[in-house]
């Protein structure tokens, strides 16, 4: 990885995904950590409970209130106490992970849920004053997403946009098509419909286009088509509801 990207990488080698994730963080940067089940009491139990992926801030706060601060505290905690405060399913999971137990299978491949492209502008752009530039960027994003779909062999039914304004607030809008598509023109048209449902009075920092609800085509791929039209026009705020 260093030769290919000039970036460092920390690696954890362990009996399961849970422990591998934890030990990959133990010796950063550029660390290599090997962990066995026998190492759990000495290497894992002293760590804060929140180091376990799946224990979020709220759960960690609740555990702390019960006097459970480290993974070791969790491993020694009374099962009835955990069930009383976290429910049967989550408390059983807490008990297992504190012992380093994780039965999830390792998957070396997965199907993407969506394909997206987005860009952050060098300067904030305005829908009216920078309409031509925004329209070109918008079209290019749709075309790049369509190219990605064709290259990876997918169609998608849900077309969405993402906007980030100058104040860093972010909005998203989606629309679901009757039939899946990989056509750039169809994606552009649907994304434009989403665009009409958001206010465009503030300046924009980021623009993104996403295609979700992916499936493999059962027929010939659709013609990407030619994209026409200018959907970046100044609009008044619209209540998305």
Protein Blocks (a to p, Z undefined) as FASTA:
>chain_A
ZZmnopacdddddfbfklmmmmmmmmcghiacdddfklmmmmmmmpcfklpghiafklmm
mmmmnopabfmlmmmpcfklmmmmnojklmmmmmmmmnopafbdcdfbdcdfbdcddddd
fbdcdfklmmmmmmmmmmmmmmmmmmmmmmnopacfbdcdddddfkopacddddddfbdc
fbfklmmmmmmmmmmmpcckbccfbdcdddehiacdfbdcddebjaedjfbdcdddddfZ
Z
